[in-house]
Amino acid sequence: MEGLTIDKIQIGNKISIEKTISESDVYLFAGITGDLNPAHINQIKSENTMFKGRIAHGILVSGLISACLGMYLPGPGTIYLGQQLKFTAPVHIGDTIKAEVEVIDMNIPKNRIKLKTTCTNQIGKAVIVGEALVMPPIKNQSI
């Protein structure tokens, strides 16, 4: 499996993936990271928050952006250089999230691509917006 090199990418290219966030996803992420914030893992305590129940970790959800970049656009061999994120709405367990990346700028001499990154829920509400900077794979370089 090989990713797209910069000569195969154009401004406006985009890709998306969808995933329903499960209770298991949240508990596994909490265990891996050590982020045991009650907003994510304690139903009773989370009911007393402004979200009225458990929410997924924002960084867990933003991982779907990483999947878009690392698997599809540009794909395998991509080096993630930076990410700016704004969390605009909570993601509840059971929400289906669509992560989308779109090429908005290219620096061909430096082999850099800037992408608009967006995650929306099942009703089309943006839950994360931002931009990523990546270095696509180089021709004839395998991972």
N, C-alpha and C positions, 0 to 999 in steps of 0.2 A: 504494500500500500504506500503510495507516494503522494505528497501534497503538491499543490500548485506552486510553481515558481512565479516570480514577479512578472515575467513576460506572458503568462497565461491569465493574468488578473487584470480587471478593468474597474475603474470607478463605477459604482452602481451595482457591482456584483453583490449578491446577498444569499444567505442561507439561514435556515431556522430549524430548530428541533423542538419537540414538546415532551414534557414529562409531568406526570401527576406526582406531587410531593406526598409521600406516605409517612405514616407515623414511624415506620422503621428507618426511613431516610433520616428523620430528625434525631432519633435516638442514636443511630450509628454515628452521625456527624458529631453529636454531643460527646459521645464516648471517644472518638478519634481525637477531637480537638481539646477536650476537657472543658468546653463551654457548657456548663450545666445550669445556665440561667433559667430560673423558674418560668420565664416567659415562653420557653421552648419545651420544658419537660414536666411541668407541674400544672395539671389541669385546674386544680382548685385555686392555687395562687394566681394563675394567669387569668382566671375569670374576673379577678378584681383589678385588672389592668385596663387601659384604654382600648385594648384589642378584644376584650371579653372572651378570651380563650387562647390556647397555645398558638404560637406562630413559628414558622420555620426560620432558621438562622439566615440572615441576609446573604452571608458569604456562601452558604450551602446553595442557595438559589443562583447566585452569581456564577457558581461552578458550571452551570449550563452554558454560559457564555464561553468558558474555557473549552467545553466539549465542542462547540461550534467551530472554534478557531483551530483546535488541535486535531480534529477529525475531518473537517470539511472545507473550511475556507480560512486560511490556505490549506490546512490539513496536516497530516503527519510530517514531522520535521520542522514545523513552525516553532519559533522561539518567541515566547510572550515577554515583551519588554516593559509594558506598563498598562495600567487600567485605572480609569477614573470612574467612580460609581456614585450614583445618588439613589438612595432607597426612598421610593415615593409612596409606597403602600405596603401593608403587611401581606405576607403569604401564609395562608392557613393550611393546616394539614388537610389534604384532599383537593387543594387547588391544582389545576392543570396550568402549567407555565409554559409559554412559548418564548424561547430565547432566539433572538435574531441578531445577526451581525451584517453590516453593510459597509463596503469599502467606500470611504469618503475622500481619501487623499492618498497619494503615492509619492514616495521619494525613491525613484528608480536607482540613481547612483549609489544611495546608501542602503538599498534593499530593505526599505521600511514601508509599511502599510498602516494607515490609520483607519479604524473602523468605528462606525456608530454602533453601540451595543444597547439592546433593549430587551427587557423581559416583560411580558404582559400576562395577565391571568386569563381565565376562561371567559370572562366577559369583556376582554379587550382593554382592561385598565392597566396602565404601565405601573409596574412594581419596582423596576430598576431601569435607570437610564444612564448612559455614560459613553465613554470612548475608550478604545483599546489601541495600543501600538504594538505591532508585531513585526518580526522579521521572517518572511516566508523562506521555505527551504531553497537552497542554492542548487542550480542544475547539476546533475550527475553526483549529487551528495545523497547517500542513503543513511537512514537512521538505524 
